[in-house]
Each structure stands twice: as C-alpha cells, then as structure tokens.
Amino acid sequence: MVEIRIWVNKVWYIFLFCIAIFSIKSQEISKFTLKPALGITACQVHGDKYDGYNKLGLTGGLYLNALLKKKHSLEFGIVYIQKGARHNQNPSKFDYSYYILRLNYIEIPLNYRWQHNKFFYTAGLSYGYLINYYEASSDLGNFTGLYPFERSEYSFNIGLGMMIKPQIGVEVRMNNSYLTVRPWPKGFVQPYYNNLFAKTFSKGSYNNIMEVVLSYKIKSRKSRESKEEI
C-alpha cells in the first residue's frame, strides 16, 4: 500500500505540472489544448484459454495536446483504465466453468496524432501501473495473488477517430501489451498457437484492449481566436 501511495503521489505531481504548463503556455501561444476524456473498454487477455472481448470496463482521464505543426501533434495523458478477461457459464452448452479477471491501471500514454479534415489517426506507447486486481474461477474460487501480475505494463496504441463537433471527438483505439503482464510460471505447459503473431507473444499473458473514447477540447482564448484545429 505504501508503494501504491508513493506512485499515486508521483502521478499527481505530473498532473499538476501539466496543468501549470497549460495555464502558462495558453497565455503565450496557441499550441496547447487540454482534453478530458471518458470511454469504455472491451478486454481480453492473450495467453489464457478464452477468446473474445468479453470483459467490459471504463477508462477516463486527461490529455495534453501539443501542436507540432498543422495537422501534427503529440498527446500526453494520465488516465485510469480497466482491463482483464471474462468467461461466463453457458449451461445450454453444458459449460459450467467461469473465469473473471479485473485489472485496474493508472496509465500514461504518449501518442502521435495526425489529423486530416474531420478524421484523425493516433499511434504511440503507454506505461501502466497496476493499482490492484481480482481473479477468480470455477476451479479455484478467488485466487487473487496466487499467480501475481507485473506491476508495470508496457503497451502500444493505434487509433482512428473523428471530430463530431469542433471541440468533441470520438476515437476507436487498440491498446495491446508488447511485454508480458504475467510470465508463465515455472513448469507451465504453454498453449499451442497456429499463427506467427500469437507465437511471437507466447511468453505469458498480454492485455488486448479495444477502447471507444469521447474527448472534449478545452482551448485557450488565443487558440479560439486563431481557429487552429488540433
């Protein structure tokens, strides 16, 4: 718990620093935009024995967009995001097994963004810190902590979005771990995968997330006057 509090304090310092930078720079230039965002996640874990984005969650946070030049910008964010996996019982198919995994992260994404008319495209990397998690199954009951997850997660982001109003955007984004969030335990028999991509990421468990995120641009007065779109 002490480690979590220390890390959360660091996140708050970063957040307050970004707010201060935005407040100062917005008075001088029109290149910075603050963007609250809220969305839903559809989640699965590559490496378990279940398929499908069956676990739903929430995500929300704050982004700071820095315009590099027309149509090109960088976005730094601090967000809360729910990940995990779920398998429900299906008595009609005589399947009485269940599995639930809830992973709660504080995530810091850094994305490049390119905008063309109303559409925009994003790509970047994220660092996530695991706040807590819950894991249970029909075989073991609640076995949270039996096979621990890594505290740190490293993932990549790819997204496609559209500005539905001058200040409101919606984006569909993929967020996938590129390093394992839980290595295979010693002696574990790895599952067989019949494609190259799955075999490449076969060292343990990896988060695989689809997000739909709604964002709102808070532009400075000078930004509104210059009518620069980012």
URURJO-V867740 format. One record per residue. N is the residue number from 1. RES is the residue in one letter. SS is DSSP state (@ for helix, = for strand, . for the rest). PSI is psi in radians with two decimals (none if undefined). D_FIRST is the distance of its C-alpha to the first C-alpha in whole Angstrom. Layout:
N|RES|SS|PSI|D_FIRST ; N|RES|SS|PSI|D_FIRST
This chain:
1|M|.|-0.66|0 ; 2|V|@|-0.73|4 ; 3|E|@|-0.71|5 ; 4|I|@|-0.76|5 ; 5|R|@|-0.71|6 ; 6|I|@|-0.77|9 ; 7|W|@|-0.70|10 ; 8|V|@|-0.69|11 ; 9|N|@|-0.70|12 ; 10|K|@|-0.72|14 ; 11|V|@|-0.72|15 ; 12|W|@|-0.69|17 ; 13|Y|@|-0.74|19 ; 14|I|@|-0.76|20 ; 15|F|@|-0.83|21 ; 16|L|@|-0.61|23 ; 17|F|@|-0.76|24 ; 18|C|@|-0.71|26 ; 19|I|@|-0.73|27 ; 20|A|@|-0.76|29 ; 21|I|@|-0.78|30 ; 22|F|@|-0.75|32 ; 23|S|@|-0.70|33 ; 24|I|@|-0.90|35 ; 25|K|@|-0.56|36 ; 26|S|.|-0.35|37 ; 27|Q|.|-0.30|40 ; 28|E|.|-0.80|41 ; 29|I|.|2.95|41 ; 30|S|.|0.55|41 ; 31|K|.|-0.06|39 ; 32|F|=|2.42|35 ; 33|T|=|2.31|34 ; 34|L|=|2.35|31 ; 35|K|=|1.73|30 ; 36|P|=|2.55|28 ; 37|A|=|2.57|28 ; 38|L|=|2.44|27 ; 39|G|=|-3.05|28 ; 40|I|=|2.70|27 ; 41|T|=|2.50|26 ; 42|A|=|2.14|28 ; 43|C|=|2.61|26 ; 44|Q|=|2.93|27 ; 45|V|=|2.06|26 ; 46|H|=|2.18|28 ; 47|G|.|-0.29|28 ; 48|D|.|-3.08|28 ; 49|K|.|0.22|31 ; 50|Y|.|2.60|32 ; 51|D|.|2.76|33 ; 52|G|.|2.59|33 ; 53|Y|.|1.28|31 ; 54|N|.|-0.15|30 ; 55|K|=|2.09|26 ; 56|L|=|2.60|26 ; 57|G|=|-3.02|24 ; 58|L|=|2.73|23 ; 59|T|=|2.58|23 ; 60|G|=|2.61|23 ; 61|G|=|-2.67|22 ; 62|L|=|2.37|25 ; 63|Y|=|2.58|27 ; 64|L|=|2.03|29 ; 65|N|=|2.24|32 ; 66|A|=|2.02|34 ; 67|L|=|2.15|38 ; 68|L|=|-0.87|40 ; 69|K|=|3.08|43 ; 70|K|.|2.23|45 ; 71|K|.|-0.19|43 ; 72|H|=|2.31|40 ; 73|S|=|2.90|37 ; 74|L|=|2.51|33 ; 75|E|=|2.21|30 ; 76|F|=|2.32|27 ; 77|G|=|2.77|24 ; 78|I|=|1.96|21 ; 79|V|=|2.70|20 ; 80|Y|=|2.34|18 ; 81|I|=|2.38|19 ; 82|Q|=|2.28|19 ; 83|K|=|-3.10|21 ; 84|G|=|-2.71|21 ; 85|A|=|2.77|25 ; 86|R|=|2.44|27 ; 87|H|=|2.09|30 ; 88|N|.|2.71|31 ; 89|Q|.|2.58|34 ; 90|N|=|1.42|38 ; 91|P|@|-0.50|40 ; 92|S|@|-0.42|43 ; 93|K|@|0.31|43 ; 94|F|.|0.60|42 ; 95|D|=|1.85|38 ; 96|Y|.|0.24|36 ; 97|S|.|2.67|33 ; 98|Y|.|2.76|30 ; 99|Y|=|2.38|26 ; 100|I|=|2.30|23 ; 101|L|=|2.11|21 ; 102|R|=|2.09|18 ; 103|L|=|2.21|16 ; 104|N|=|2.10|15 ; 105|Y|=|2.60|15 ; 106|I|=|2.16|15 ; 107|E|=|2.49|18 ; 108|I|=|1.70|20 ; 109|P|=|2.60|24 ; 110|L|=|1.94|27 ; 111|N|=|2.50|30 ; 112|Y|=|2.44|34 ; 113|R|=|2.31|36 ; 114|W|=|2.25|40 ; 115|Q|=|2.36|42 ; 116|H|=|1.91|45 ; 117|N|.|-2.15|47 ; 118|K|.|-0.19|44 ; 119|F|=|2.60|42 ; 120|F|=|2.69|40 ; 121|Y|=|2.40|38 ; 122|T|=|2.61|35 ; 123|A|=|2.42|33 ; 124|G|=|-2.88|30 ; 125|L|=|2.74|27 ; 126|S|=|2.56|23 ; 127|Y|=|2.27|20 ; 128|G|=|2.52|17 ; 129|Y|=|2.17|13 ; 130|L|=|1.98|12 ; 131|I|=|-0.91|9 ; 132|N|=|2.98|10 ; 133|Y|=|2.86|13 ; 134|Y|=|2.39|16 ; 135|E|=|2.30|19 ; 136|A|=|2.70|22 ; 137|S|=|2.91|26 ; 138|S|.|-0.45|29 ; 139|D|.|-0.70|29 ; 140|L|.|-0.14|26 ; 141|G|=|-2.53|24 ; 142|N|=|1.89|20 ; 143|F|.|0.58|19 ; 144|T|.|2.24|16 ; 145|G|.|-0.21|15 ; 146|L|.|-0.74|18 ; 147|Y|.|1.56|19 ; 148|P|.|2.63|16 ; 149|F|.|2.72|16 ; 150|E|.|2.49|15 ; 151|R|.|-0.60|13 ; 152|S|=|2.44|16 ; 153|E|=|2.43|19 ; 154|Y|=|2.16|22 ; 155|S|=|2.89|25 ; 156|F|=|2.67|28 ; 157|N|=|2.41|29 ; 158|I|=|2.25|33 ; 159|G|=|2.76|34 ; 160|L|=|2.24|37 ; 161|G|=|3.07|37 ; 162|M|=|2.43|40 ; 163|M|=|1.92|41 ; 164|I|=|-0.35|42 ; 165|K|=|2.87|42 ; 166|P|.|-0.54|42 ; 167|Q|.|-0.01|39 ; 168|I|=|2.21|37 ; 169|G|=|2.65|37 ; 170|V|=|2.42|35 ; 171|E|=|2.44|34 ; 172|V|=|2.19|34 ; 173|R|=|2.47|31 ; 174|M|=|2.39|30 ; 175|N|=|1.86|27 ; 176|N|=|2.38|27 ; 177|S|=|2.44|25 ; 178|Y|.|-0.13|27 ; 179|L|.|2.59|25 ; 180|T|.|2.42|23 ; 181|V|.|-0.27|20 ; 182|R|=|1.88|20 ; 183|P|=|2.72|23 ; 184|W|.|2.37|26 ; 185|P|.|2.76|25 ; 186|K|.|2.34|27 ; 187|G|.|-0.01|31 ; 188|F|.|2.34|30 ; 189|V|.|1.97|33 ; 190|Q|.|2.47|33 ; 191|P|.|2.71|34 ; 192|Y|.|2.34|38 ; 193|Y|.|2.41|38 ; 194|N|.|0.32|41 ; 195|N|.|2.71|41 ; 196|L|@|-0.71|40 ; 197|F|@|-0.81|37 ; 198|A|@|-0.65|35 ; 199|K|@|-0.60|36 ; 200|T|@|-0.73|35 ; 201|F|.|1.24|31 ; 202|S|.|0.55|31 ; 203|K|.|0.07|29 ; 204|G|=|-2.53|26 ; 205|S|=|2.47|24 ; 206|Y|=|2.34|25 ; 207|N|=|2.44|24 ; 208|N|=|1.91|27 ; 209|I|=|2.45|27 ; 210|M|=|2.27|30 ; 211|E|=|2.54|29 ; 212|V|=|2.00|31 ; 213|V|=|2.34|30 ; 214|L|=|2.27|32 ; 215|S|=|2.71|32 ; 216|Y|=|2.22|34 ; 217|K|=|2.17|35 ; 218|I|=|1.76|35 ; 219|K|=|2.58|37 ; 220|S|.|2.91|39 ; 221|R|@|-0.72|42 ; 222|K|@|-0.57|44 ; 223|S|@|-0.72|42 ; 224|R|@|-0.64|44 ; 225|E|@|-0.63|47 ; 226|S|@|-0.29|47 ; 227|K|.|0.62|46 ; 228|E|.|2.28|44 ; 229|E|.|2.26|43 ; 230|I|.|none|39
